[in-house]
């Protein structure tokens, strides 16, 4: 593989098209395009970087909280379905449903499976924005270096 392939992929890949849903609002951007630094407008880049970083950082923290809430909902759903199953009488034995059977019924229940999906989606979005935050930290370092180099040559 020749050098530059990753750059080509990052430019063309749909992986860089980020769409996150938060609080009923779709937040969409292309990470590749957002991280390009224009040396000719370094002062603008310096001024805009903190606001963008703050937005992404705040969004990341909100999405972490959302994922934590979804995890608690998932655990609550599991417990509710488990208890409901555990309280029922097993038709085959005439006894209360065993722990193992109640556990398996809770795991395969539609409600619990939906709650797992909601949690995984929230966790995935938080992880995606975490990558974006890290990328903008690297961008900040690049802007700082470019600014210092421009000052040295002026």
N, CA, C and O atoms as a GROMACS GRO file, in nm:
protein
  616
    1UNK      N    1   0.084  -0.118   0.000
    1UNK     CA    2   0.000   0.000   0.000
    1UNK      C    3   0.090   0.125   0.000
    1UNK      O    4   0.187   0.132   0.075
    2UNK      N    5   0.056   0.219  -0.082
    2UNK     CA    6   0.139   0.338  -0.092
    2UNK      C    7   0.096   0.445   0.010
    2UNK      O    8  -0.017   0.446   0.058
    3UNK      N    9   0.188   0.532   0.040
    3UNK     CA   10   0.164   0.640   0.136
    3UNK      C   11   0.054   0.732   0.083
    3UNK      O   12   0.047   0.758  -0.037
    4UNK      N   13  -0.030   0.779   0.170
    4UNK     CA   14  -0.138   0.869   0.131
    4UNK      C   15  -0.273   0.802   0.116
    4UNK      O   16  -0.374   0.869   0.094
    5UNK      N   17  -0.275   0.670   0.126
    5UNK     CA   18  -0.402   0.598   0.110
    5UNK      C   19  -0.500   0.634   0.221
    5UNK      O   20  -0.619   0.651   0.196
    6UNK      N   21  -0.449   0.645   0.345
    6UNK     CA   22  -0.539   0.679   0.456
    6UNK      C   23  -0.598   0.818   0.438
    6UNK      O   24  -0.715   0.841   0.469
    7UNK      N   25  -0.517   0.911   0.389
    7UNK     CA   26  -0.567   1.046   0.364
    7UNK      C   27  -0.677   1.043   0.258
    7UNK      O   28  -0.779   1.109   0.272
    8UNK      N   29  -0.654   0.964   0.152
    8UNK     CA   30  -0.754   0.951   0.046
    8UNK      C   31  -0.884   0.892   0.102
    8UNK      O   32  -0.994   0.938   0.070
    9UNK      N   33  -0.870   0.789   0.185
    9UNK     CA   34  -0.989   0.729   0.245
    9UNK      C   35  -1.060   0.827   0.338
    9UNK      O   36  -1.183   0.833   0.338
   10UNK      N   37  -0.985   0.902   0.415
   10UNK     CA   38  -1.049   0.996   0.508
   10UNK      C   39  -1.124   1.106   0.432
   10UNK      O   40  -1.226   1.156   0.479
   11UNK      N   41  -1.073   1.142   0.316
   11UNK     CA   42  -1.139   1.243   0.234
   11UNK      C   43  -1.268   1.189   0.173
   11UNK      O   44  -1.369   1.260   0.167
   12UNK      N   45  -1.265   1.064   0.126
   12UNK     CA   46  -1.378   1.008   0.051
   12UNK      C   47  -1.476   0.927   0.135
   12UNK      O   48  -1.589   0.904   0.091
   13UNK      N   49  -1.438   0.884   0.252
   13UNK     CA   50  -1.518   0.790   0.328
   13UNK      C   51  -1.640   0.853   0.396
   13UNK      O   52  -1.634   0.965   0.446
   14UNK      N   53  -1.747   0.778   0.396
   14UNK     CA   54  -1.868   0.819   0.467
   14UNK      C   55  -1.849   0.811   0.618
   14UNK      O   56  -1.929   0.865   0.694
   15UNK      N   57  -1.741   0.743   0.662
   15UNK     CA   58  -1.711   0.738   0.806
   15UNK      C   59  -1.694   0.877   0.865
   15UNK      O   60  -1.720   0.899   0.983
   16UNK      N   61  -1.649   0.969   0.782
   16UNK     CA   62  -1.624   1.105   0.829
   16UNK      C   63  -1.751   1.191   0.832
   16UNK      O   64  -1.749   1.303   0.884
   17UNK      N   65  -1.860   1.140   0.777
   17UNK     CA   66  -1.989   1.210   0.785
   17UNK      C   67  -2.053   1.172   0.917
   17UNK      O   68  -2.100   1.059   0.935
   18UNK      N   69  -2.055   1.264   1.009
   18UNK     CA   70  -2.104   1.241   1.144
   18UNK      C   71  -2.245   1.298   1.157
   18UNK      O   72  -2.270   1.413   1.122
   19UNK      N   73  -2.336   1.216   1.207
   19UNK     CA   74  -2.470   1.263   1.240
   19UNK      C   75  -2.507   1.208   1.377
   19UNK      O   76  -2.508   1.087   1.399
   20UNK      N   77  -2.535   1.298   1.467
   20UNK     CA   78  -2.573   1.264   1.605
   20UNK      C   79  -2.708   1.328   1.633
   20UNK      O   80  -2.733   1.442   1.594
   21UNK      N   81  -2.793   1.254   1.699
   21UNK     CA   82  -2.923   1.309   1.738
   21UNK      C   83  -2.917   1.339   1.887
   21UNK      O   84  -2.896   1.249   1.969
   22UNK      N   85  -2.936   1.465   1.920
   22UNK     CA   86  -2.937   1.504   2.061
   22UNK      C   87  -3.052   1.600   2.087
   22UNK      O   88  -3.067   1.702   2.019
   23UNK      N   89  -3.131   1.567   2.183
   23UNK     CA   90  -3.242   1.653   2.228
   23UNK      C   91  -3.334   1.692   2.111
   23UNK      O   92  -3.376   1.807   2.100
   24UNK      N   93  -3.363   1.595   2.026
   24UNK     CA   94  -3.454   1.617   1.914
   24UNK      C   95  -3.392   1.690   1.796
   24UNK      O   96  -3.463   1.726   1.702
   25UNK      N   97  -3.264   1.713   1.800
   25UNK     CA   98  -3.196   1.789   1.695
   25UNK      C   99  -3.087   1.702   1.631
   25UNK      O  100  -3.009   1.637   1.701
   26UNK      N  101  -3.083   1.702   1.498
   26UNK     CA  102  -2.976   1.632   1.427
   26UNK      C  103  -2.857   1.726   1.414
   26UNK      O  104  -2.870   1.839   1.368
   27UNK      N  105  -2.741   1.678   1.455
   27UNK     CA  106  -2.618   1.753   1.444
   27UNK      C  107  -2.532   1.676   1.343
   27UNK      O  108  -2.486   1.565   1.371
   28UNK      N  109  -2.510   1.737   1.227
   28UNK     CA  110  -2.438   1.671   1.119
   28UNK      C  111  -2.320   1.755   1.074
   28UNK      O  112  -2.330   1.877   1.065
   29UNK      N  113  -2.209   1.689   1.045
   29UNK     CA  114  -2.091   1.756   0.993
   29UNK      C  115  -1.997   1.652   0.934
   29UNK      O  116  -2.009   1.532   0.961
   30UNK      N  117  -1.904   1.699   0.854
   30UNK     CA  118  -1.800   1.613   0.798
   30UNK      C  119  -1.673   1.641   0.877
   30UNK      O  120  -1.620   1.752   0.872
   31UNK      N  121  -1.625   1.542   0.948
   31UNK     CA  122  -1.509   1.560   1.035
   31UNK      C  123  -1.385   1.599   0.955
   31UNK      O  124  -1.305   1.680   1.002
   32UNK      N  125  -1.369   1.544   0.838
   32UNK     CA  126  -1.254   1.580   0.755
   32UNK      C  127  -1.256   1.730   0.724
   32UNK      O  128  -1.156   1.800   0.743
   33UNK      N  129  -1.369   1.778   0.675
   33UNK     CA  130  -1.380   1.919   0.637
   33UNK      C  131  -1.364   2.012   0.757
   33UNK      O  132  -1.304   2.118   0.746
   34UNK      N  133  -1.416   1.972   0.871
   34UNK     CA  134  -1.410   2.056   0.991
   34UNK      C  135  -1.270   2.066   1.049
   34UNK      O  136  -1.240   2.162   1.121
   35UNK      N  137  -1.185   1.971   1.021
   35UNK     CA  138  -1.053   1.972   1.084
   35UNK      C  139  -0.943   2.032   0.996
   35UNK      O  140  -0.828   2.043   1.039
   36UNK      N  141  -0.977   2.069   0.876
   36UNK     CA  142  -0.879   2.132   0.788
   36UNK      C  143  -0.841   2.268   0.847
   36UNK      O  144  -0.928   2.344   0.889
   37UNK      N  145  -0.713   2.297   0.850
   37UNK     CA  146  -0.662   2.424   0.900
   37UNK      C  147  -0.610   2.505   0.782
   37UNK      O  148  -0.525   2.457   0.707
   38UNK      N  149  -0.660   2.627   0.766
   38UNK     CA  150  -0.615   2.716   0.660
   38UNK      C  151  -0.510   2.811   0.718
   38UNK      O  152  -0.543   2.900   0.796
   39UNK      N  153  -0.385   2.790   0.680
   39UNK     CA  154  -0.275   2.873   0.731
   39UNK      C  155  -0.294   3.020   0.697
   39UNK      O  156  -0.246   3.107   0.770
   40UNK      N  157  -0.362   3.048   0.587
   40UNK     CA  158  -0.382   3.186   0.545
   40UNK      C  159  -0.483   3.260   0.634
   40UNK      O  160  -0.491   3.383   0.632
   41UNK      N  161  -0.557   3.184   0.710
   41UNK     CA  162  -0.655   3.246   0.800
   41UNK      C  163  -0.634   3.195   0.942
   41UNK      O  164  -0.729   3.162   1.013
   42UNK      N  165  -0.509   3.190   0.983
   42UNK     CA  166  -0.473   3.130   1.112
   42UNK      C  167  -0.537   3.205   1.229
   42UNK      O  168  -0.572   3.143   1.329
   43UNK      N  169  -0.552   3.337   1.219
   43UNK     CA  170  -0.615   3.412   1.329
   43UNK      C  171  -0.761   3.372   1.346
   43UNK      O  172  -0.809   3.358   1.459
   44UNK      N  173  -0.830   3.353   1.235
   44UNK     CA  174  -0.969   3.306   1.242
   44UNK      C  175  -0.974   3.166   1.302
   44UNK      O  176  -1.060   3.136   1.385
   45UNK      N  177  -0.882   3.081   1.259
   45UNK     CA  178  -0.876   2.944   1.311
   45UNK      C  179  -0.855   2.946   1.463
   45UNK      O  180  -0.919   2.871   1.537
   46UNK      N  181  -0.764   3.033   1.508
   46UNK     CA  182  -0.736   3.045   1.652
   46UNK      C  183  -0.862   3.090   1.727
   46UNK      O  184  -0.890   3.039   1.835
   47UNK      N  185  -0.936   3.182   1.670
   47UNK     CA  186  -1.056   3.234   1.736
   47UNK      C  187  -1.171   3.134   1.738
   47UNK      O  188  -1.246   3.128   1.835
   48UNK      N  189  -1.184   3.055   1.632
   48UNK     CA  190  -1.297   2.963   1.622
   48UNK      C  191  -1.275   2.831   1.696
   48UNK      O  192  -1.371   2.770   1.742
   49UNK      N  193  -1.151   2.788   1.708
   49UNK     CA  194  -1.119   2.658   1.768
   49UNK      C  195  -1.181   2.641   1.908
   49UNK      O  196  -1.241   2.536   1.933
   50UNK      N  197  -1.168   2.737   1.999
   50UNK     CA  198  -1.223   2.715   2.133
   50UNK      C  199  -1.375   2.693   2.134
   50UNK      O  200  -1.426   2.611   2.212
   51UNK      N  201  -1.447   2.764   2.050
   51UNK     CA  202  -1.593   2.749   2.046
   51UNK      C  203  -1.634   2.612   1.994
   51UNK      O  204  -1.725   2.549   2.048
   52UNK      N  205  -1.566   2.568   1.891
   52UNK     CA  206  -1.595   2.436   1.834
   52UNK      C  207  -1.561   2.327   1.935
   52UNK      O  208  -1.638   2.234   1.956
   53UNK      N  209  -1.445   2.340   1.997
   53UNK     CA  210  -1.401   2.242   2.097
   53UNK      C  211  -1.497   2.241   2.216
   53UNK      O  212  -1.531   2.134   2.268
   54UNK      N  213  -1.540   2.359   2.259
   54UNK     CA  214  -1.636   2.366   2.370
   54UNK      C  215  -1.768   2.299   2.334
   54UNK      O  216  -1.824   2.225   2.415
   55UNK      N  217  -1.816   2.323   2.214
   55UNK     CA  218  -1.941   2.260   2.169
   55UNK      C  219  -1.927   2.109   2.169
   55UNK      O  220  -2.013   2.038   2.221
   56UNK      N  221  -1.820   2.059   2.109
   56UNK     CA  222  -1.800   1.914   2.102
   56UNK      C  223  -1.782   1.854   2.242
   56UNK      O  224  -1.835   1.747   2.271
   57UNK      N  225  -1.707   1.922   2.327
   57UNK     CA  226  -1.687   1.874   2.464
   57UNK      C  227  -1.817   1.867   2.541
   57UNK      O  228  -1.844   1.769   2.611
   58UNK      N  229  -1.898   1.971   2.528
   58UNK     CA  230  -2.028   1.973   2.598
   58UNK      C  231  -2.120   1.865   2.542
   58UNK      O  232  -2.188   1.795   2.617
   59UNK      N  233  -2.122   1.851   2.411
   59UNK     CA  234  -2.204   1.746   2.349
   59UNK      C  235  -2.158   1.609   2.396
   59UNK      O  236  -2.240   1.522   2.424
   60UNK      N  237  -2.028   1.589   2.405
   60UNK     CA  238  -1.974   1.461   2.451
   60UNK      C  239  -2.023   1.431   2.593
   60UNK      O  240  -2.068   1.320   2.620
   61UNK      N  241  -2.014   1.528   2.682
   61UNK     CA  242  -2.058   1.506   2.821
   61UNK      C  243  -2.208   1.478   2.827
   61UNK      O  244  -2.251   1.393   2.905
   62UNK      N  245  -2.285   1.548   2.748
   62UNK     CA  246  -2.432   1.526   2.745
   62UNK      C  247  -2.464   1.387   2.691
   62UNK      O  248  -2.555   1.321   2.740
   63UNK      N  249  -2.388   1.343   2.590
   63UNK     CA  250  -2.412   1.210   2.534
   63UNK      C  251  -2.367   1.099   2.629
   63UNK      O  252  -2.427   0.992   2.632
   64UNK      N  253  -2.264   1.125   2.706
   64UNK     CA  254  -2.224   1.029   2.810
   64UNK      C  255  -2.337   1.014   2.911
   64UNK      O  256  -2.373   0.903   2.950
   65UNK      N  257  -2.394   1.127   2.953
   65UNK     CA  258  -2.505   1.123   3.048
   65UNK      C  259  -2.625   1.049   2.989
   65UNK      O  260  -2.690   0.970   3.057
   66UNK      N  261  -2.653   1.076   2.863
   66UNK     CA  262  -2.764   1.009   2.795
   66UNK      C  263  -2.741   0.858   2.793
   66UNK      O  264  -2.833   0.780   2.818
   67UNK      N  265  -2.618   0.815   2.764
   67UNK     CA  266  -2.585   0.673   2.762
   67UNK      C  267  -2.599   0.612   2.901
   67UNK      O  268  -2.648   0.500   2.916
   68UNK      N  269  -2.556   0.685   3.003
   68UNK     CA  270  -2.571   0.636   3.140
   68UNK      C  271  -2.719   0.619   3.177
   68UNK      O  272  -2.757   0.521   3.240
   69UNK      N  273  -2.800   0.715   3.136
   69UNK     CA  274  -2.945   0.706   3.161
   69UNK      C  275  -3.006   0.586   3.088
   69UNK      O  276  -3.090   0.515   3.144
   70UNK      N  277  -2.963   0.565   2.965
   70UNK     CA  278  -3.014   0.450   2.887
   70UNK      C  279  -2.969   0.318   2.950
   70UNK      O  280  -3.042   0.220   2.946
   71UNK      N  281  -2.851   0.316   3.006
   71UNK     CA  282  -2.803   0.196   3.074
   71UNK      C  283  -2.889   0.166   3.196
   71UNK      O  284  -2.927   0.051   3.220
   72UNK      N  285  -2.920   0.269   3.273
   72UNK     CA  286  -3.007   0.250   3.390
   72UNK      C  287  -3.146   0.203   3.348
   72UNK      O  288  -3.205   0.117   3.413
   73UNK      N  289  -3.198   0.259   3.239
   73UNK     CA  290  -3.328   0.215   3.187
   73UNK      C  291  -3.322   0.069   3.145
   73UNK      O  292  -3.416  -0.007   3.170
   74UNK      N  293  -3.213   0.030   3.081
   74UNK     CA  294  -3.196  -0.108   3.037
   74UNK      C  295  -3.194  -0.201   3.158
   74UNK      O  296  -3.259  -0.306   3.157
   75UNK      N  297  -3.120  -0.165   3.260
   75UNK     CA  298  -3.112  -0.248   3.380
   75UNK      C  299  -3.247  -0.256   3.451
   75UNK      O  300  -3.285  -0.361   3.502
   76UNK      N  301  -3.319  -0.146   3.453
   76UNK     CA  302  -3.452  -0.143   3.514
   76UNK      C  303  -3.548  -0.232   3.436
   76UNK      O  304  -3.626  -0.306   3.495
   77UNK      N  305  -3.543  -0.224   3.304
   77UNK     CA  306  -3.629  -0.307   3.220
   77UNK      C  307  -3.600  -0.454   3.245
   77UNK      O  308  -3.692  -0.535   3.258
   78UNK      N  309  -3.471  -0.489   3.250
   78UNK     CA  310  -3.434  -0.627   3.278
   78UNK      C  311  -3.494  -0.672   3.411
   78UNK      O  312  -3.555  -0.779   3.420
   79UNK      N  313  -3.478  -0.591   3.513
   79UNK     CA  314  -3.528  -0.627   3.646
   79UNK      C  315  -3.679  -0.644   3.646
   79UNK      O  316  -3.731  -0.738   3.705
   80UNK      N  317  -3.749  -0.555   3.580
   80UNK     CA  318  -3.895  -0.563   3.575
   80UNK      C  319  -3.941  -0.691   3.504
   80UNK      O  320  -4.030  -0.760   3.552
   81UNK      N  321  -3.879  -0.721   3.391
   81UNK     CA  322  -3.917  -0.840   3.316
   81UNK      C  323  -3.879  -0.966   3.393
   81UNK      O  324  -3.954  -1.064   3.394
   82UNK      N  325  -3.764  -0.963   3.458
   82UNK     CA  326  -3.720  -1.077   3.538
   82UNK      C  327  -3.819  -1.104   3.652
   82UNK      O  328  -3.863  -1.217   3.672
   83UNK      N  329  -3.853  -1.000   3.726
   83UNK     CA  330  -3.946  -1.015   3.840
   83UNK      C  331  -4.081  -1.066   3.793
   83UNK      O  332  -4.140  -1.154   3.855
   84UNK      N  333  -4.128  -1.010   3.683
   84UNK     CA  334  -4.258  -1.054   3.629
   84UNK      C  335  -4.253  -1.202   3.592
   84UNK      O  336  -4.347  -1.277   3.619
   85UNK      N  337  -4.144  -1.243   3.529
   85UNK     CA  338  -4.128  -1.384   3.491
   85UNK      C  339  -4.113  -1.472   3.614
   85UNK      O  340  -4.169  -1.582   3.620
   86UNK      N  341  -4.039  -1.426   3.711
   86UNK     CA  342  -4.011  -1.503   3.832
   86UNK      C  343  -4.137  -1.528   3.914
   86UNK      O  344  -4.149  -1.631   3.980
   87UNK      N  345  -4.230  -1.435   3.911
   87UNK     CA  346  -4.353  -1.446   3.990
   87UNK      C  347  -4.454  -1.542   3.927
   87UNK      O  348  -4.547  -1.588   3.995
   88UNK      N  349  -4.438  -1.572   3.800
   88UNK     CA  350  -4.533  -1.660   3.732
   88UNK      C  351  -4.508  -1.806   3.770
   88UNK      O  352  -4.396  -1.846   3.802
   89UNK      N  353  -4.614  -1.882   3.766
   89UNK     CA  354  -4.606  -2.026   3.792
   89UNK      C  355  -4.570  -2.096   3.661
   89UNK      O  356  -4.635  -2.075   3.558
   90UNK      N  357  -4.467  -2.180   3.666
   90UNK     CA  358  -4.426  -2.259   3.549
   90UNK      C  359  -4.532  -2.365   3.525
   90UNK      O  360  -4.560  -2.446   3.613
   91UNK      N  361  -4.590  -2.365   3.405
   91UNK     CA  362  -4.699  -2.459   3.373
   91UNK      C  363  -4.652  -2.604   3.374
   91UNK      O  364  -4.730  -2.694   3.404
   92UNK      N  365  -4.526  -2.626   3.342
   92UNK     CA  366  -4.473  -2.763   3.337
   92UNK      C  367  -4.452  -2.824   3.475
   92UNK      O  368  -4.471  -2.943   3.494
   93UNK      N  369  -4.411  -2.739   3.570
   93UNK     CA  370  -4.377  -2.793   3.702
   93UNK      C  371  -4.480  -2.758   3.810
   93UNK      O  372  -4.484  -2.823   3.914
   94UNK      N  373  -4.562  -2.657   3.785
   94UNK     CA  374  -4.657  -2.612   3.885
   94UNK      C  375  -4.590  -2.532   3.996
   94UNK      O  376  -4.652  -2.505   4.099
   95UNK      N  377  -4.467  -2.495   3.975
   95UNK     CA  378  -4.392  -2.418   4.074
   95UNK      C  379  -4.357  -2.280   4.018
   95UNK      O  380  -4.379  -2.251   3.900
   96UNK      N  381  -4.304  -2.197   4.107
   96UNK     CA  382  -4.258  -2.065   4.064
   96UNK      C  383  -4.144  -2.085   3.963
   96UNK      O  384  -4.064  -2.177   3.975
   97UNK      N  385  -4.140  -1.998   3.865
   97UNK     CA  386  -4.038  -2.006   3.761
   97UNK      C  387  -3.898  -2.002   3.823
   97UNK      O  388  -3.872  -1.921   3.913
   98UNK      N  389  -3.811  -2.087   3.776
   98UNK     CA  390  -3.674  -2.092   3.830
   98UNK      C  391  -3.597  -1.964   3.794
   98UNK      O  392  -3.634  -1.890   3.702
   99UNK      N  393  -3.491  -1.942   3.869
   99UNK     CA  394  -3.406  -1.825   3.846
   99UNK      C  395  -3.351  -1.826   3.702
   99UNK      O  396  -3.357  -1.725   3.633
  100UNK      N  397  -3.299  -1.940   3.659
  100UNK     CA  398  -3.239  -1.949   3.525
  100UNK      C  399  -3.340  -1.923   3.415
  100UNK      O  400  -3.311  -1.853   3.318
  101UNK      N  401  -3.459  -1.979   3.429
  101UNK     CA  402  -3.562  -1.959   3.327
  101UNK      C  403  -3.610  -1.814   3.325
  101UNK      O  404  -3.630  -1.755   3.219
  102UNK      N  405  -3.629  -1.756   3.443
  102UNK     CA  406  -3.672  -1.616   3.451
  102UNK      C  407  -3.566  -1.524   3.389
  102UNK      O  408  -3.599  -1.427   3.321
  103UNK      N  409  -3.439  -1.556   3.415
  103UNK     CA  410  -3.329  -1.480   3.359
  103UNK      C  411  -3.330  -1.487   3.206
  103UNK      O  412  -3.317  -1.384   3.138
  104UNK      N  413  -3.347  -1.606   3.152
  104UNK     CA  414  -3.350  -1.623   3.006
  104UNK      C  415  -3.471  -1.554   2.944
  104UNK      O  416  -3.461  -1.495   2.836
  105UNK      N  417  -3.585  -1.562   3.012
  105UNK     CA  418  -3.705  -1.493   2.960
  105UNK      C  419  -3.683  -1.342   2.958
  105UNK      O  420  -3.726  -1.274   2.865
  106UNK      N  421  -3.617  -1.290   3.061
  106UNK     CA  422  -3.589  -1.146   3.065
  106UNK      C  423  -3.495  -1.107   2.952
  106UNK      O  424  -3.515  -1.004   2.886
  107UNK      N  425  -3.394  -1.190   2.929
  107UNK     CA  426  -3.295  -1.158   2.825
  107UNK      C  427  -3.358  -1.156   2.686
  107UNK      O  428  -3.324  -1.070   2.605
  108UNK      N  429  -3.447  -1.248   2.656
  108UNK     CA  430  -3.505  -1.255   2.522
  108UNK      C  431  -3.629  -1.167   2.504
  108UNK      O  432  -3.683  -1.158   2.394
  109UNK      N  433  -3.673  -1.103   2.610
  109UNK     CA  434  -3.795  -1.022   2.598
  109UNK      C  435  -3.773  -0.906   2.501
  109UNK      O  436  -3.664  -0.849   2.494
  110UNK      N  437  -3.876  -0.871   2.429
  110UNK     CA  438  -3.870  -0.762   2.332
  110UNK      C  439  -3.839  -0.630   2.400
  110UNK      O  440  -3.759  -0.552   2.349
  111UNK      N  441  -3.900  -0.605   2.515
  111UNK     CA  442  -3.876  -0.480   2.588
  111UNK      C  443  -3.729  -0.465   2.624
  111UNK      O  444  -3.670  -0.359   2.604
  112UNK      N  445  -3.670  -0.571   2.675
  112UNK     CA  446  -3.530  -0.566   2.716
  112UNK      C  447  -3.439  -0.551   2.594
  112UNK      O  448  -3.342  -0.475   2.598
  113UNK      N  449  -3.467  -0.622   2.487
  113UNK     CA  450  -3.387  -0.612   2.366
  113UNK      C  451  -3.392  -0.470   2.308
  113UNK      O  452  -3.291  -0.420   2.259
  114UNK      N  453  -3.508  -0.407   2.313
  114UNK     CA  454  -3.519  -0.268   2.266
  114UNK      C  455  -3.437  -0.175   2.354
  114UNK      O  456  -3.370  -0.084   2.304
  115UNK      N  457  -3.442  -0.198   2.484
  115UNK     CA  458  -3.365  -0.112   2.575
  115UNK      C  459  -3.214  -0.130   2.554
  115UNK      O  460  -3.138  -0.035   2.568
  116UNK      N  461  -3.172  -0.251   2.522
  116UNK     CA  462  -3.031  -0.274   2.490
  116UNK      C  463  -2.992  -0.193   2.366
  116UNK      O  464  -2.887  -0.128   2.363
  117UNK      N  465  -3.076  -0.198   2.265
  117UNK     CA  466  -3.048  -0.125   2.141
  117UNK      C  467  -3.039   0.026   2.168
  117UNK      O  468  -2.951   0.093   2.114
  118UNK      N  469  -3.130   0.080   2.249
  118UNK     CA  470  -3.126   0.223   2.282
  118UNK      C  471  -2.997   0.259   2.356
  118UNK      O  472  -2.936   0.362   2.329
  119UNK      N  473  -2.956   0.173   2.448
  119UNK     CA  474  -2.832   0.197   2.522
  119UNK      C  475  -2.712   0.191   2.428
  119UNK      O  476  -2.624   0.277   2.434
  120UNK      N  477  -2.707   0.090   2.343
  120UNK     CA  478  -2.594   0.076   2.251
  120UNK      C  479  -2.585   0.195   2.155
  120UNK      O  480  -2.476   0.241   2.124
  121UNK      N  481  -2.698   0.243   2.109
  121UNK     CA  482  -2.700   0.359   2.020
  121UNK      C  483  -2.646   0.482   2.092
  121UNK      O  484  -2.564   0.556   2.037
  122UNK      N  485  -2.691   0.504   2.215
  122UNK     CA  486  -2.644   0.619   2.292
  122UNK      C  487  -2.495   0.608   2.321
  122UNK      O  488  -2.423   0.708   2.312
  123UNK      N  489  -2.448   0.490   2.355
  123UNK     CA  490  -2.307   0.468   2.382
  123UNK      C  491  -2.224   0.490   2.256
  123UNK      O  492  -2.115   0.548   2.261
  124UNK      N  493  -2.273   0.443   2.143
  124UNK     CA  494  -2.205   0.460   2.014
  124UNK      C  495  -2.190   0.608   1.980
  124UNK      O  496  -2.083   0.652   1.937
  125UNK      N  497  -2.296   0.685   1.998
  125UNK     CA  498  -2.289   0.828   1.969
  125UNK      C  499  -2.189   0.899   2.060
  125UNK      O  500  -2.114   0.986   2.014
  126UNK      N  501  -2.187   0.863   2.188
  126UNK     CA  502  -2.090   0.922   2.280
  126UNK      C  503  -1.947   0.888   2.236
  126UNK      O  504  -1.858   0.973   2.242
  127UNK      N  505  -1.926   0.765   2.192
  127UNK     CA  506  -1.793   0.724   2.146
  127UNK      C  507  -1.751   0.800   2.020
  127UNK      O  508  -1.635   0.839   2.006
  128UNK      N  509  -1.844   0.821   1.929
  128UNK     CA  510  -1.814   0.895   1.806
  128UNK      C  511  -1.772   1.037   1.839
  128UNK      O  512  -1.673   1.087   1.785
  129UNK      N  513  -1.846   1.102   1.926
  129UNK     CA  514  -1.812   1.240   1.962
  129UNK      C  515  -1.681   1.245   2.041
  129UNK      O  516  -1.608   1.344   2.032
  130UNK      N  517  -1.652   1.141   2.116
  130UNK     CA  518  -1.523   1.136   2.186
  130UNK      C  519  -1.408   1.141   2.085
  130UNK      O  520  -1.308   1.209   2.108
  131UNK      N  521  -1.422   1.069   1.975
  131UNK     CA  522  -1.320   1.072   1.869
  131UNK      C  523  -1.310   1.214   1.813
  131UNK      O  524  -1.200   1.262   1.787
  132UNK      N  525  -1.422   1.280   1.793
  132UNK     CA  526  -1.422   1.417   1.741
  132UNK      C  527  -1.352   1.512   1.838
  132UNK      O  528  -1.276   1.599   1.795
  133UNK      N  529  -1.378   1.498   1.967
  133UNK     CA  530  -1.313   1.582   2.067
  133UNK      C  531  -1.161   1.562   2.061
  133UNK      O  532  -1.085   1.659   2.062
  134UNK      N  533  -1.119   1.438   2.056
  134UNK     CA  534  -0.975   1.408   2.048
  134UNK      C  535  -0.915   1.467   1.921
  134UNK      O  536  -0.803   1.519   1.924
  135UNK      N  537  -0.988   1.461   1.812
  135UNK     CA  538  -0.941   1.517   1.685
  135UNK      C  539  -0.923   1.668   1.697
  135UNK      O  540  -0.826   1.724   1.646
  136UNK      N  541  -1.017   1.734   1.764
  136UNK     CA  542  -1.005   1.879   1.780
  136UNK      C  543  -0.897   1.917   1.880
  136UNK      O  544  -0.844   2.028   1.873
  137UNK      N  545  -0.862   1.829   1.971
  137UNK     CA  546  -0.746   1.853   2.058
  137UNK      C  547  -0.619   1.852   1.974
  137UNK      O  548  -0.530   1.935   1.991
  138UNK      N  549  -0.612   1.756   1.883
  138UNK     CA  550  -0.496   1.749   1.793
  138UNK      C  551  -0.494   1.871   1.700
  138UNK      O  552  -0.387   1.925   1.670
  139UNK      N  553  -0.610   1.914   1.656
  139UNK     CA  554  -0.620   2.031   1.568
  139UNK      C  555  -0.569   2.155   1.641
  139UNK      O  556  -0.499   2.238   1.583
  140UNK      N  557  -0.603   2.167   1.768
  140UNK     CA  558  -0.558   2.281   1.849
  140UNK      C  559  -0.406   2.284   1.856
  140UNK      O  560  -0.345   2.390   1.846
  141UNK      N  561  -0.346   2.167   1.875
  141UNK     CA  562  -0.200   2.160   1.881
  141UNK      C  563  -0.137   2.200   1.748
  141UNK      O  564  -0.034   2.268   1.744
  142UNK      N  565  -0.200   2.159   1.639
  142UNK     CA  566  -0.151   2.196   1.506
  142UNK      C  567  -0.162   2.346   1.484
  142UNK      O  568  -0.068   2.408   1.434
  143UNK      N  569  -0.273   2.405   1.521
  143UNK     CA  570  -0.291   2.549   1.507
  143UNK      C  571  -0.186   2.625   1.588
  143UNK      O  572  -0.130   2.724   1.542
  144UNK      N  573  -0.159   2.577   1.709
  144UNK     CA  574  -0.059   2.639   1.794
  144UNK      C  575   0.079   2.633   1.729
  144UNK      O  576   0.153   2.732   1.729
  145UNK      N  577   0.113   2.518   1.675
  145UNK     CA  578   0.243   2.502   1.608
  145UNK      C  579   0.253   2.590   1.485
  145UNK      O  580   0.354   2.658   1.464
  146UNK      N  581   0.149   2.590   1.402
  146UNK     CA  582   0.149   2.674   1.281
  146UNK      C  583   0.160   2.822   1.317
  146UNK      O  584   0.232   2.897   1.251
  147UNK      N  585   0.090   2.863   1.418
  147UNK     CA  586   0.093   3.003   1.460
  147UNK      C  587   0.233   3.043   1.506
  147UNK      O  588   0.282   3.150   1.472
  148UNK      N  589   0.296   2.955   1.582
  148UNK     CA  590   0.433   2.983   1.628
  148UNK      C  591   0.529   2.989   1.509
  148UNK      O  592   0.617   3.075   1.504
  149UNK      N  593   0.512   2.898   1.414
  149UNK     CA  594   0.600   2.899   1.296
  149UNK      C  595   0.580   3.024   1.212
  149UNK      O  596   0.677   3.079   1.160
  150UNK      N  597   0.457   3.070   1.199
  150UNK     CA  598   0.430   3.192   1.122
  150UNK      C  599   0.492   3.312   1.191
  150UNK      O  600   0.547   3.400   1.124
  151UNK      N  601   0.484   3.319   1.325
  151UNK     CA  602   0.544   3.429   1.399
  151UNK      C  603   0.696   3.432   1.382
  151UNK      O  604   0.757   3.538   1.372
  152UNK      N  605   0.758   3.312   1.380
  152UNK     CA  606   0.903   3.302   1.363
  152UNK      C  607   0.948   3.354   1.227
  152UNK      O  608   1.054   3.416   1.216
  153UNK      N  609   0.869   3.329   1.124
  153UNK     CA  610   0.908   3.368   0.989
  153UNK      C  611   0.872   3.514   0.959
  153UNK      O  612   0.920   3.570   0.860
  154UNK      N  613   0.791   3.573   1.041
  154UNK     CA  614   0.750   3.713   1.015
  154UNK      C  615   0.850   3.812   1.070
  154UNK      O  616   0.831   3.933   1.056
   0.00000   0.00000   0.00000
